[in-house]
Amino acid sequence: MAGTVQATVVEVRTALGNVQINLFDEKTPETVENFLDYVNSGAYANTVVHRLEPGFVAQSGGFVYNGMFPLDSVPTGTPVINEPLLSNVRGTIAMAKLASSPDSATSQWFINLSDNSANLDVQNGGFTVFGQVLGNGMEVLDAIEDLPRFNLGGAADSIPLQDYTSADANNDVEVTGDNLVIITDVVVTDSAAVTNPDIVPVENTLIDAVTPDVPGSGNSSSGGGSLGFFLLSLALVCRCIKFKRS
């Protein structure tokens, strides 16, 4: 287990409730600084949960709903260095990145809905965990996890929708902003040096036990089949294909 960490607390404000997250400033300083740059710039306002894999992850930080489709991409800056020190257990937040490119994370992040340590702690150089959900925040994530998923094309091929059914999809009912899981904003709620000293994050003990990913070496794990954490730069195509439930 890792030692006590200092942390900033942020609140992810969603259409289904708010989620407070304790960031691990000391253990993953580069990643936290990168994330807070997006937070403080307002880049995460009106972003959507564009990917849901039940029992695995809920992913956001890449696309913004500005009242119409297709969704807009979040402008991204310089990729951040990978810091795979902590484990991808349930309730942790981690950075998404390009396949076979450990140091490629920019704006996209995901919440682990289950213990994904055996896979994500080693895949693609390990996925950087940089915070942990507080209190009853996972109840909000569990509610999102229970939503039906649909294929809207592009990066939204497994997007959760509210108040939208397979019958709606089959009848070409238009998807609106009311159907999306919108993150209205992510804000800092406590910037104190020590916010939750009782939290002891789980260390990633698996990363040192495997050979580092090297593209073309046969050990590169670009997506682990259904995983595929690609930071897609393409805008979503929301009205050019037939919606299908996953």
Secondary structure, DSSP 8 states (H G I E B T S, - for coil): --------EEEEEETTEEEEEEE-TTTSHHHHHHHHHHHHHTTTTTEE--EEETTTEEEESSEE--SSSS-EE----S-B-----B---TTEEEE---TT-TT-B-S-EEEESS--HHHHTTGGG---EEEEE-TTHHHHHHHHHTS-EEE-STT-TBEEBSS--HHHHHTT----TTTB-EEEEEEEEE--S-S-TT----B--SGGGS----TTSS---SSTTTT------S----SSS--EE-
